[in-house]
Amino acid sequence: MVFRQFQINLVIRVLILTATIVVAVYLFINKSYITTVILFTGAVLLQVYALIRYVTKTDRDLARFFQAIRYTDFSQSFPDENRGKIHSELTQTLNDIIEAFQRERIEKEEHYLYLQTIVQHIGIALVSFDQDGHVSLINRAAKRLLKVPQLRNIRALDQISPLLLQTLLHLKPGSRDLVKIEINNEPMQLAVHATELRIYGHTYTLASIQNIQSELEKKELEAWQNLIRVLTHEIMNSVTPIASLASTLHGLLPSGKNGLQAEDEGGLGPEELADFRSGIQTIQQRSQGLLHFVDSYRNLTRIPKPDFQIFPIADLFTRVNRLMSEQLSNNSIELSTSIEPTSLELTADTGLIEQVLINLILNAIQALDDRPNPHIDLLAYLNRTGRIIIDVVDNGSGILEDVQEKVFIPFFSTHKQGTGIGLAVCREIMRLHGGSIGVRSKPNIETVFSLRF
């Protein structure tokens, strides 16, 4: 019963073919018109061809089905041509399998797009490359971090940072390393972690790269702030009573000759009294000086939260120039400004950024002492990534390379009279703005402090 419809169709086709052959032979024997004989012969050939295709259609469908699976072409379909129940079931099964593969492919593509979206939106830089260095994956965070629009081979990083490239190529799977590099004059402390993947016989390295420069600076500054709070608290508690007592004793000392007791009566003579008064004054002055010194360090722990506003950088430079004009004039220093584009605006706390620029200009004035043709430049511009940069440039004595990393540490100063607090305050202000401050210097040629917003 299963093959009944197929058998009926086959019998009908065979009968028609037989009848056509008989007629063609009859016409040929009776020498009928040659055209008629040719037509019937052609009809016989066509029917033979159609019969073969009809009988072998199942084989062709199966071959086409397996080819579709082999080449993942799931757009194929297998129509039911009323060839019997078994053939209908076969075509239905083939169509169901193709549809299942289609659904599976769609799900895989959706999962792939989902993972791609996650990878591209994650904040940590991710780079995957094979043994030949060909990059198979790089997310947007990595492009922003490395300042590259695209990366096809990991060895192209040699132009950016040879140290980072060697770290990525030689980092063992599962291990971590810290790399200190500089890209576009921006210092970075990178934490690099690598793992190894094996897919279809190929080995891939998946590396995560995270810039922890700001986090390190934040933790370092918090440690200094905690230390300063403890020290200032203890010092103030100890020195304040000493300064107060010294002031009280100085006030109790007689100021004139009538108040002095004779030496033979056990009192102090004029010379001893003068020495006593001088000693108390010294204690009082040094106590007050120490209190002032400690109070200056308290500034590092008292920086207010920024009150963000949008303002033109041209107005900021104008105010700073006006505030510093007298000191610049007294030291015969020329101050020039440049803003590109001239309409550039900044979102920040005006007062705090003014304080940063004033501190940097004061440091520059000290570095320009006794220098020929002293000048300071204030520059504002957009870097390649669209970040606002403000540079304070001077042609002073400069900073030695091994000292440049230390100038932002509290208590450290390159000036004899410095407290070592100004640049630390500048760094904390920039951190509160979500930015950073850096320095690069060529001694006796140029020193550049860069504010990156």
C-alpha positions in Angstrom: 0.0 0.0 0.0 2.9 2.3 0.7 4.2 2.2 -2.8 0.8 2.1 -4.5 0.8 5.6 -5.8 4.4 5.4 -6.9 3.8 2.1 -8.6 0.7 3.4 -10.4 2.6 6.4 -11.7 5.5 4.2 -12.7 3.1 1.7 -14.6 1.4 4.6 -16.4 4.7 6.1 -17.4 6.0 2.6 -18.7 2.7 2.0 -20.6 2.9 5.4 -22.3 6.5 4.8 -23.1 5.8 1.4 -24.5 2.9 2.7 -26.6 5.1 5.5 -28.0 7.8 3.0 -28.9 5.3 0.7 -30.7 3.9 3.6 -32.7 7.4 4.8 -33.6 8.4 1.3 -34.8 5.2 0.9 -36.7 5.7 4.2 -38.5 9.3 3.3 -39.2 8.4 -0.1 -40.7 5.7 1.3 -42.8 8.0 4.0 -44.1 5.8 6.9 -43.0 6.8 10.4 -43.1 10.3 10.8 -41.8 9.3 13.9 -39.8 6.7 11.9 -37.9 9.1 9.1 -37.1 11.7 11.7 -35.8 9.0 13.3 -33.6 8.0 10.0 -32.1 11.6 8.9 -31.6 12.2 12.2 -29.7 9.1 11.6 -27.6 10.5 8.2 -26.7 13.8 9.7 -25.6 12.1 12.4 -23.6 9.9 9.8 -21.8 12.9 7.6 -21.0 14.7 10.7 -19.6 11.6 11.6 -17.6 11.2 8.1 -16.3 14.8 7.9 -15.1 14.4 11.3 -13.3 11.2 10.1 -11.8 12.7 6.9 -10.5 16.0 8.5 -9.3 14.4 11.7 -7.7 14.7 10.3 -4.2 18.4 9.7 -4.7 18.8 13.2 -6.1 16.9 14.7 -3.1 19.1 12.8 -0.7 22.3 13.9 -2.5 21.1 17.5 -2.5 20.2 17.2 1.2 23.7 15.9 2.1 25.4 18.5 0.0 23.3 21.2 1.8 24.6 19.9 5.1 28.1 19.6 3.9 28.2 23.2 2.7 25.8 24.5 5.4 23.4 25.7 2.8 20.1 25.5 4.6 18.1 27.5 2.0 17.2 24.2 0.3 13.6 22.9 0.2 12.1 19.5 -0.9 8.6 19.9 -2.3 6.1 17.0 -2.1 5.2 15.9 -5.7 2.5 13.3 -4.8 4.8 10.4 -5.3 3.3 8.3 -2.6 3.2 8.2 1.2 6.7 7.0 1.8 8.1 9.8 -0.5 5.9 12.4 1.2 7.2 11.3 4.6 10.8 11.4 3.3 10.4 14.9 1.9 8.7 16.1 5.0 11.5 14.6 7.1 14.2 16.3 5.0 12.3 19.6 5.2 12.1 19.3 9.0 15.8 18.6 9.3 16.6 21.6 7.1 14.4 23.8 9.2 16.0 22.5 12.4 19.4 23.3 11.0 18.1 26.8 10.0 16.9 27.4 13.6 20.2 26.1 15.0 22.1 28.5 12.8 19.9 31.4 13.6 20.3 30.7 17.4 24.1 30.4 16.9 24.2 33.7 15.0 22.1 35.4 17.7 24.4 34.0 20.5 27.5 35.1 18.5 26.0 38.6 18.1 25.1 38.7 21.8 28.6 37.7 22.8 30.1 40.2 20.3 28.0 42.9 21.8 29.1 42.0 25.3 32.8 41.9 24.2 32.5 45.2 22.5 30.9 47.0 25.4 33.0 45.6 28.1 35.3 48.2 29.7 38.5 46.0 29.7 40.6 45.8 26.6 40.5 42.3 25.0 42.7 41.1 22.2 42.8 37.5 20.7 45.5 36.4 18.3 46.9 33.2 16.9 50.5 31.8 16.8 51.2 33.8 13.7 50.1 37.0 15.4 46.9 37.4 13.3 44.3 39.2 15.4 40.9 37.5 15.4 39.2 39.7 18.0 39.8 43.2 19.3 37.1 45.2 21.2 36.5 48.9 21.3 38.1 49.3 24.7 41.4 47.9 23.3 41.2 50.2 20.3 40.7 53.2 22.7 43.5 52.1 25.0 46.0 51.4 22.3 44.9 54.4 20.2 44.4 52.4 17.0 41.4 52.3 14.6 42.1 48.6 13.7 44.7 45.9 14.5 45.2 43.1 12.1 48.4 41.6 13.4 49.6 41.8 17.0 53.2 42.7 15.8 51.9 46.0 14.6 52.1 47.0 18.3 55.9 47.3 17.9 55.3 50.8 16.6 53.3 51.7 19.6 55.1 49.9 22.4 57.8 47.2 21.8 57.6 46.4 25.6 53.9 45.7 25.4 54.3 43.5 22.3 57.1 41.4 23.9 54.9 41.0 27.0 51.9 39.8 25.0 54.0 37.4 22.9 55.9 35.8 25.8 53.3 35.9 28.6 52.6 32.4 29.8 48.9 31.2 29.8 47.2 32.0 33.1 49.9 34.5 34.2 49.8 38.2 34.8 52.3 41.0 34.3 52.5 44.8 34.8 53.8 46.9 32.0 54.6 50.6 32.1 54.3 52.3 28.7 53.6 55.7 27.2 51.3 56.3 24.2 51.0 59.7 22.7 52.9 61.2 25.7 50.3 59.6 28.1 51.8 57.3 30.8 50.0 54.1 31.4 50.4 51.3 33.9 48.9 48.2 32.3 47.9 45.0 33.9 48.1 42.2 31.3 46.5 38.8 31.8 46.7 36.0 29.2 44.9 32.7 28.6 45.2 30.1 25.9 42.4 28.7 23.8 42.4 25.8 21.3 39.8 25.8 18.6 39.7 23.4 15.6 43.4 22.5 16.1 44.5 26.2 16.2 45.9 27.8 19.3 44.8 31.3 20.2 45.9 33.7 23.0 43.3 35.8 24.6 44.8 38.8 26.4 43.0 41.3 28.7 44.7 44.6 29.1 43.6 47.1 31.8 45.1 50.6 32.5 45.4 50.8 36.3 47.3 54.0 36.3 44.4 56.1 37.7 43.5 53.4 40.3 47.1 53.2 41.5 47.3 57.0 41.7 44.0 57.0 43.6 45.1 54.3 46.1 48.5 56.0 46.5 47.0 59.3 47.2 44.5 57.9 49.6 47.3 56.3 51.5 49.2 59.6 51.6 46.0 61.4 52.8 45.5 58.9 55.6 49.1 59.3 56.6 48.9 63.1 56.5 45.7 63.1 58.6 47.4 61.0 61.3 50.6 63.0 61.3 49.0 66.4 61.2 46.6 65.4 64.0 49.4 64.2 66.2 51.8 67.1 65.4 49.1 69.7 65.9 48.1 68.2 69.2 51.7 68.3 70.4 52.9 71.6 68.9 49.8 73.8 69.7 50.3 73.7 73.5 54.0 74.4 73.0 53.3 77.4 70.9 50.6 78.6 73.3 52.9 78.1 76.4 55.8 79.9 74.7 53.6 82.9 73.9 52.3 83.0 77.5 55.9 82.8 78.9 57.1 85.5 76.6 54.3 87.8 77.7 55.1 87.2 81.4 58.7 88.3 81.0 59.5 91.8 82.3 60.1 94.2 79.6 62.0 97.0 81.4 64.8 97.5 83.9 62.4 98.4 86.7 61.0 94.9 86.6 64.3 93.2 86.9 65.5 91.8 90.2 69.1 92.3 91.3 71.4 89.4 90.7 72.4 89.2 94.3 68.7 88.7 95.2 68.5 85.6 93.0 67.0 87.3 89.9 68.1 87.3 86.3 70.6 89.7 85.0 70.0 91.7 81.8 72.1 89.4 79.6 70.5 86.2 81.0 67.0 87.7 80.6 67.7 88.7 77.0 68.9 85.1 76.3 65.8 83.7 78.0 63.5 86.0 76.0 65.4 85.1 72.8 65.0 81.4 73.4 61.3 81.6 74.1 60.8 83.7 70.9 62.7 81.1 68.9 60.4 78.3 70.4 57.4 80.4 69.6 58.4 81.2 66.0 59.4 77.6 65.2 56.2 76.3 66.7 54.2 78.7 64.6 56.2 77.8 61.5 55.6 74.1 62.1 51.9 74.7 62.6 51.8 76.6 59.3 53.8 73.8 57.6 51.4 71.1 58.9 48.4 73.2 58.0 49.7 73.5 54.4 49.6 69.7 54.1 46.1 69.6 55.3 45.1 71.2 52.0 45.7 67.8 50.4 42.9 66.3 52.5 40.5 69.3 52.2 40.0 69.6 48.4 36.3 70.1 47.8 34.3 68.1 45.3 34.3 69.9 41.9 31.4 72.0 40.9 31.2 71.2 37.2 30.4 74.0 34.8 30.9 74.6 31.0 33.1 77.6 30.2 35.4 78.7 27.4 39.1 77.9 28.0 39.9 81.4 26.6 38.2 82.9 29.7 40.2 80.6 32.0 43.5 81.6 30.4 42.6 85.3 30.6 41.8 85.1 34.3 45.0 83.1 35.1 47.1 85.6 33.1 45.5 88.5 35.0 46.2 86.9 38.4 49.8 86.0 37.6 50.7 89.2 35.5 52.5 91.0 38.4 54.7 88.0 39.3 55.5 87.3 35.7 56.4 91.0 35.1 58.6 91.1 38.2 60.5 88.1 36.9 60.6 89.4 33.2 58.8 86.3 32.0 56.7 86.3 28.9 53.4 84.3 29.0 51.7 83.3 25.7 48.5 81.4 25.1 47.2 79.2 22.3 43.8 77.6 21.9 42.9 75.3 19.0 40.1 75.6 18.2 39.6 79.1 19.7 36.0 78.2 20.8 37.2 75.2 22.8 35.1 74.7 26.0 35.8 72.7 29.1 33.5 71.1 31.6 35.2 71.5 35.0 35.4 73.4 38.3 36.7 76.8 37.3 38.3 77.6 40.7 40.0 74.3 41.0 41.5 74.3 37.5 42.6 77.9 38.1 44.4 76.7 41.2 46.1 73.9 39.2 47.4 76.3 36.5 48.5 78.8 39.1 50.5 76.1 40.9 52.1 75.0 37.7 53.0 78.6 36.6 54.5 79.3 40.1 56.7 76.2 39.7 57.6 77.3 36.2 58.6 80.8 37.5 61.0 79.1 40.0 62.4 76.9 37.2 63.0 80.0 35.0 65.1 81.8 37.6 68.3 83.2 36.0 67.4 81.6 32.6 67.9 83.6 29.4 64.7 84.6 27.5 62.3 83.0 30.0 58.8 82.3 28.7 55.8 80.2 29.6 53.2 78.9 27.1 49.6 77.9 27.9 48.3 75.5 25.2 44.8 74.0 24.8 43.9 71.6 22.1 42.1 68.3 21.3 44.3 65.2 20.9 43.7 62.4 18.4 41.1 60.7 20.6 39.1 64.0 21.1 40.3 64.6 24.7 40.9 68.1 25.8 44.6 68.7 26.7 46.0 71.8 28.5 49.8 72.1 28.5 52.0 74.4 30.6 55.3 74.7 28.9 58.5 76.5 30.1 62.1 76.6 28.9 63.5 76.4 32.5 66.1 74.2 34.1 63.8 71.1 33.7 63.4 67.9 35.7 65.8 64.9 35.5 64.2 61.7 34.1 64.6 59.7 37.3 62.9 62.5 39.3 59.9 63.0 37.0 58.0 60.0 38.5 58.4 61.4 42.0 57.3 65.1 41.6 53.7 64.2 42.3 54.5 62.5 45.6 53.6 64.5 48.7 56.7 65.7 50.7 58.9 65.5 47.6 60.1 68.7 46.1 62.9 69.7 43.7 63.1 73.2 45.2 64.9 74.0 48.5 62.0 76.0 49.8 59.3 73.8 48.4 56.8 71.9 50.6 56.2 69.1 48.1 52.4 69.6 48.3 51.6 71.7 45.2 51.8 69.0 42.5 50.2 66.4 44.7 47.2 68.8 45.1 47.2 69.3 41.3 47.1 65.5 40.7 44.2 65.1 43.2 42.2 67.9 41.6 42.7 66.3 38.2 41.7 62.9 39.6 38.5 64.4 41.0 37.8 65.7 37.4 38.2 62.2 36.0 41.4 63.2 34.3 45.2 63.0 34.9 48.3 65.1 35.0 51.7 64.1 33.6 55.1 65.6 32.9 57.8 65.3 30.3 61.0 67.3 30.4 64.3 67.8 28.6 66.6 69.6 31.1 67.5 73.1 30.1 65.4 72.9 27.0 61.7 72.3 27.7 59.4 71.1 30.5 55.7 70.3 29.7 53.0 69.6 32.3 49.9 68.2 30.6 46.4 68.2 32.0 44.3 65.5 30.3 40.5 65.9 30.8 
